[in-house]
Amino acid sequence: MHHDQLHHDDLRDELAGLTTEMTDPSLDDIDRVTTLEAAQRMNALDRSVPAALEPCLPAIALAADQIAAAFARGGRLVYVGAGTPGRLGVLDASECPPTFGTDPAQVVGLIAGGQVALTTAVEGAEDDEEAAVRDLDALDLTADDVVVGISASGRTPYVIAAILEARRRSALSVSVACNAGSAAGREADIAIDVVVGPEFIAGSTRLKAGTAQKLVLNMLTTLAMVRSNKTYGNRMVDVRATNAKLVARAFSLVQDVTGAPDSEVSAALDEADGEVKTAIAMILTGASAGDVRARLDAAGGSLRAVL
């Protein structure tokens, strides 16, 4: 038998055993029911996703703590994925700077096939193991960093190669997949296997699997940022006021926490160059912006500690 054919048969057998590839017979008639009924069925399926995360919460919390530890030592979080998971990683990475005032280099998203793959399917990119090694090498990945490989099947070659390369460089590796005992999870230091079951359209893992991955990534960065003192309670006090909405939000945050009158809030934000955390501490401690910044630095950015 031709080698390619053998490989094809092996892959077909492998995929056949994956929950993410299975067909749910109760959905056989979705093209014959009303659109509303189809939407109701899709919604019923989607409701199962948060529940599927529950058994994974200890692994998610462990990973978030490790990511926070990486940030504390100057390391980075690097998301790696192909197709939908790659796009979700890039999305989550791009949202950290405006939400938490982080350096854009702190959370990085790598997608198989590069920038063009964000909007176009790049043929063969997910199978390119050498590219994963090259992409991590271009980042100068070190043992201080954490690599999170995202793959619905848990068998994507690009993602597994990235996890193995992380291991070779002594960087912590995390796998986010949607099959129990996934191949990627077996290679990673921390495995987050969220089993969401067959999709509304069989094998279309941008659906429930994609929703599950979005929820997990939300948790990883948000909880790591909370652990890194980027919030005060549930308030994003490290927000950078880069547009009118965020300027208004910064003002409201300072006023909400301090109860100070408008004029005092404006003056403090002006002196603090729009830094919410600095303005809050100035109002509540009476110290200058310079003093407050020094105290915040000494306290690892913890507003609670400074207050």
ROKOLMI-398662 format. One line per field, with one value per residue (C-alpha): x, y, z; residue in three letters. Coordinates in pm, 1 decimal. Each point is the difference from the previous one (the first is absolute). Layout:
X c(X, ...)
Y c(Y, ...)
Z c(Z, ...)
rest c(ala, ...)
//
This chain:
X c(0.0, 123.1, 151.9, -237.2, -297.8, 121.7, 39.3, -345.8, -156.3, 176.8, -121.4, -353.7, 5.4, 141.5, -265.7, -277.4, 79.1, -22.1, -313.7, 51.3, -42.3, -308.4, -346.0, -300.4, -284.7, -264.5, 107.9, -48.4, -302.0, 125.9, -29.5, -369.0, -124.5, -77.7, 290.4, -139.6, -4.4, 353.7, 107.0, -168.5, 186.1, 328.7, -58.0, -81.4, 330.7, 193.0, -134.7, 199.3, 335.0, 48.9, -91.9, 267.9, 259.3, -79.3, 220.5, 285.6, -7.4, 284.7, 226.3, -106.6, 74.5, 339.5, 85.1, -112.5, 223.9, 294.7, -65.3, -7.6, 330.4, 144.4, -112.2, 163.3, 336.2, -31.5, -119.6, -272.0, -315.3, 15.3, -317.2, 48.5, -274.9, -111.5, -325.4, -273.6, 211.2, 283.1, -239.2, -139.4, 352.4, 87.2, -331.3, 61.3, 360.1, -103.9, -256.5, 241.5, 171.8, -321.1, -159.3, 292.4, 254.3, 251.6, 287.3, -114.7, 301.5, -120.5, -281.7, 67.9, -216.8, 160.5, -218.4, 115.8, 60.1, 60.0, -193.8, -175.3, -156.7, -211.2, -234.0, 83.5, 29.1, 366.2, 27.4, 224.4, 98.4, -134.5, 220.1, 323.9, 199.2, 320.0, -193.2, -98.9, 364.9, 95.3, -282.3, 103.2, 365.1, -88.5, -140.6, 318.8, -211.9, 165.9, -65.1, -164.0, -288.6, -319.1, -128.3, -373.3, -78.5, -364.5, -154.1, -356.1, 109.3, 308.6, 197.2, 96.6, 365.4, 90.2, -127.8, 160.2, 333.3, -22.7, -66.4, 300.6, 218.3, -113.3, 104.2, 339.6, 51.7, -125.9, -299.0, -320.3, -254.5, -379.4, -236.7, -359.5, -186.8, -351.9, 55.5, 66.9, 362.0, 100.9, 336.4, 97.0, -105.1, 220.2, 305.4, -75.8, 82.0, -362.5, -285.0, -334.5, -225.4, -350.0, -224.5, -294.2, -128.4, -109.9, -59.8, -326.4, 163.6, 214.7, 369.3, -57.3, 213.1, -31.8, -334.4, -9.4, 371.7, 75.7, -232.4, 169.5, 344.5, -113.2, -124.1, 325.6, 219.7, -216.8, 66.9, 374.1, 80.8, -260.8, 94.1, 373.4, -50.5, -201.4, 286.7, 241.9, -175.2, -144.7, -338.8, -132.6, -288.3, -173.1, 101.3, 250.3, 217.6, 286.3, -216.7, 171.7, -229.2, 55.4, -345.8, -297.6, -178.1, 310.9, 62.6, -357.0, 49.8, 326.3, -178.4, -287.7, 239.9, 194.6, -319.7, -160.1, 292.6, 79.9, -334.9, 189.0, -173.4, 38.9, 263.9, 224.9, -33.9, 90.0, 298.0, 132.9, -39.3, 178.0, 291.4, 8.6, 8.3, -328.9, 121.7, -305.7, 189.6, 234.3, -287.8, -195.5, 301.0, 80.4, -351.0, -20.5, 353.6, 58.4, 340.6, 136.7, -7.2, 374.3, -27.7, -298.7, 173.9, 302.4, -224.1, -192.8, 325.6, 120.8, -331.0, 10.4, -278.1, -245.8, -235.7, -134.1, 348.4, 66.3, -332.9)
Y c(0.0, 348.5, 181.5, 299.6, -233.5, -174.5, 335.3, 101.7, -319.6, 49.0, 359.3, -105.3, -259.2, 254.2, 262.1, -259.6, -52.3, 368.9, 139.0, 328.6, -184.6, -202.6, 39.9, 47.8, -200.5, 214.7, 288.1, -187.7, 210.7, 352.8, 91.7, -96.0, 180.1, 372.5, 237.1, 86.3, -364.9, -45.0, 307.1, -143.5, -327.8, 177.7, 210.9, -310.0, -154.2, 319.1, 3.6, -312.6, 172.9, 179.5, -322.5, -184.6, 243.5, -84.4, -311.3, 199.1, 290.0, -132.4, -32.6, 345.3, 155.2, -172.4, 127.1, 355.7, -2.6, -120.1, 274.0, 262.3, -141.7, 31.2, 363.9, 67.8, -121.0, 202.7, -295.1, -12.3, -195.1, -135.8, -141.0, -242.3, -131.3, -66.0, 119.9, 91.7, -71.1, 208.8, 290.2, -27.6, 14.1, 308.6, 158.6, -61.5, 124.2, 318.9, 83.8, -8.1, 338.2, 209.9, -186.4, -33.7, 256.1, -274.4, 18.7, -150.6, -235.3, -158.5, -209.3, -116.7, -196.7, -221.5, -137.9, -268.1, 165.2, 342.3, 326.2, -94.3, -301.9, 235.0, 62.0, -274.3, -377.5, -84.0, -345.1, -242.2, 254.9, -209.6, -293.1, 202.4, -111.3, 179.2, 329.1, -35.2, -33.5, 297.7, 216.4, -64.0, 51.5, 339.4, 96.5, -119.6, -218.7, -60.2, -198.8, 314.9, -24.4, -209.8, -154.0, -76.7, -226.5, 14.0, -271.7, -133.9, -349.8, 10.5, -157.7, 303.7, -55.2, 372.8, 21.6, -322.4, 103.7, 333.4, -180.0, -229.5, 299.7, 176.3, -308.5, -4.4, 360.2, -74.8, 232.5, -110.9, -136.6, -8.6, -176.7, 110.5, -268.1, -138.8, -376.6, -206.5, -113.3, 205.7, -56.5, 363.7, -33.0, -306.8, 201.1, 316.1, 74.9, 99.1, -153.0, 178.3, -243.0, 149.8, -271.2, 176.3, -292.8, -13.9, 328.9, 138.3, -45.0, -314.5, 88.6, 377.4, 74.1, 378.2, -55.9, -158.6, -74.2, 360.0, 132.1, -221.8, 122.5, 364.4, -56.3, -169.4, 273.9, 266.1, -175.8, -48.4, 364.2, 156.3, -210.5, 39.3, 378.8, -0.5, -195.6, 256.4, 290.7, 140.8, 43.1, 139.1, -226.5, -47.7, 341.0, 29.6, 264.9, -44.8, 102.2, 245.0, 282.8, -13.5, 109.6, 204.9, -300.4, -101.5, 357.2, 3.9, -346.5, 108.5, 298.9, -219.5, -257.5, 257.1, 160.0, -336.7, -113.3, 334.2, 180.0, 322.1, 296.9, 54.8, 271.5, -209.7, -304.4, 208.1, 159.3, -334.6, -166.2, 295.4, -21.5, -380.1, 21.2, -187.6, -294.6, -114.7, -192.0, 292.8, 250.1, -215.4, -40.8, 374.0, 95.5, -259.9, 48.3, 369.3, -88.2, 139.2, -190.5, -69.3, -135.4, -215.3, -149.2, -89.4, -164.4, -190.2, -124.2, -114.9, -184.0, -178.9, 221.4, -94.4, 287.8, -188.0, -20.5, 370.8, 97.2)
Z c(0.0, -84.7, 300.1, -32.7, -11.6, 315.6, 172.7, -121.0, 140.8, 334.5, 18.6, -90.7, 279.1, 244.0, -84.2, 15.0, 367.2, 92.5, 163.7, -186.3, -332.0, 90.5, -154.0, 229.2, -161.4, 174.3, -227.0, -327.4, -96.2, 77.1, -368.9, 3.7, 311.4, 27.8, 53.5, 342.4, 105.0, -131.2, 200.3, 312.3, -41.2, -56.4, 311.3, 205.6, -108.0, 75.7, 355.9, 76.1, -58.8, 336.7, 181.4, -197.1, 140.2, 361.0, 34.5, -157.2, 248.0, 221.2, -306.8, -123.0, 341.7, 12.9, -348.2, 88.4, 309.1, -209.6, -257.5, 278.7, 129.9, -351.4, -19.6, 339.1, -132.7, -318.8, -208.2, -263.0, -78.3, -355.4, -156.0, -288.7, -228.2, -357.0, -155.6, 249.4, 313.2, -145.9, -62.6, 353.9, 143.3, -205.2, 106.6, 370.6, -24.6, -179.5, 267.2, 296.6, -56.2, -16.8, 292.7, 238.3, -122.8, -79.2, -247.7, -334.1, 18.1, 326.8, -151.6, -355.9, -242.6, -265.4, -280.0, -242.1, -337.6, 155.9, -27.2, -327.6, 176.4, 214.3, -291.6, -250.6, 38.9, -67.2, -152.0, 189.0, 266.3, 287.5, -109.2, -12.9, 304.8, -106.8, -16.7, 367.9, 98.0, -222.1, 138.2, 361.9, -90.2, -150.9, 341.2, 174.0, 226.9, 337.6, 318.6, 143.9, -247.7, -8.0, -324.5, -27.5, -294.6, -111.5, -217.8, -15.8, -102.8, 221.1, -286.3, -211.8, -103.2, 13.8, 359.1, 124.1, -157.5, 187.8, 329.8, -59.0, -89.5, 319.8, 194.8, -175.5, 113.0, 355.5, -40.5, 173.0, -246.8, 24.3, -238.7, -61.6, -196.2, -31.6, 16.2, 313.0, 35.6, -303.8, -168.7, 66.3, 363.9, 41.0, -109.7, 202.4, 364.6, 63.7, -201.6, -26.4, -189.1, -28.6, -143.9, -166.3, -208.8, -365.6, -179.9, -144.3, -340.3, 36.0, 26.5, -10.5, 303.8, -29.7, 179.7, 348.0, 2.5, -100.8, 271.0, 258.6, -108.0, 17.8, 356.9, 104.4, -149.1, 167.5, 330.5, -52.3, -73.0, 229.1, 303.8, -65.7, -18.7, 326.2, 164.2, -148.9, 181.1, -322.5, 167.7, 326.8, 93.6, -334.5, -134.8, -286.7, 164.3, -248.2, -296.1, -235.1, -103.8, -376.2, -122.8, 118.3, 152.5, 195.8, 119.0, 135.3, 153.4, 165.3, 155.9, 124.9, 143.9, 199.1, 126.8, 77.4, 216.5, 167.2, 19.1, -79.2, -170.3, -376.0, 27.0, 226.0, -227.1, -310.0, 171.4, 123.0, -341.3, -163.3, 242.8, -41.7, -382.3, -14.6, 211.4, 195.4, 266.4, 66.4, 19.0, 248.2, 229.7, -20.4, 110.5, 277.2, 141.5, -78.8, -148.7, -328.4, -328.8, 25.9, 356.0, -87.4, -304.1, 212.7, 261.5, -269.0, -152.7, 340.2, 54.5, -336.2, -130.9, 274.4, 71.2, 304.3, 150.6, -56.2, 157.9)
rest c(met, his, his, asp, gln, leu, his, his, asp, asp, leu, arg, asp, glu, leu, ala, gly, leu, thr, thr, glu, met, thr, asp, pro, ser, leu, asp, asp, ile, asp, arg, val, thr, thr, leu, glu, ala, ala, gln, arg, met, asn, ala, leu, asp, arg, ser, val, pro, ala, ala, leu, glu, pro, cys, leu, pro, ala, ile, ala, leu, ala, ala, asp, gln, ile, ala, ala, ala, phe, ala, arg, gly, gly, arg, leu, val, tyr, val, gly, ala, gly, thr, pro, gly, arg, leu, gly, val, leu, asp, ala, ser, glu, cys, pro, pro, thr, phe, gly, thr, asp, pro, ala, gln, val, val, gly, leu, ile, ala, gly, gly, gln, val, ala, leu, thr, thr, ala, val, glu, gly, ala, glu, asp, asp, glu, glu, ala, ala, val, arg, asp, leu, asp, ala, leu, asp, leu, thr, ala, asp, asp, val, val, val, gly, ile, ser, ala, ser, gly, arg, thr, pro, tyr, val, ile, ala, ala, ile, leu, glu, ala, arg, arg, arg, ser, ala, leu, ser, val, ser, val, ala, cys, asn, ala, gly, ser, ala, ala, gly, arg, glu, ala, asp, ile, ala, ile, asp, val, val, val, gly, pro, glu, phe, ile, ala, gly, ser, thr, arg, leu, lys, ala, gly, thr, ala, gln, lys, leu, val, leu, asn, met, leu, thr, thr, leu, ala, met, val, arg, ser, asn, lys, thr, tyr, gly, asn, arg, met, val, asp, val, arg, ala, thr, asn, ala, lys, leu, val, ala, arg, ala, phe, ser, leu, val, gln, asp, val, thr, gly, ala, pro, asp, ser, glu, val, ser, ala, ala, leu, asp, glu, ala, asp, gly, glu, val, lys, thr, ala, ile, ala, met, ile, leu, thr, gly, ala, ser, ala, gly, asp, val, arg, ala, arg, leu, asp, ala, ala, gly, gly, ser, leu, arg, ala, val, leu)
//
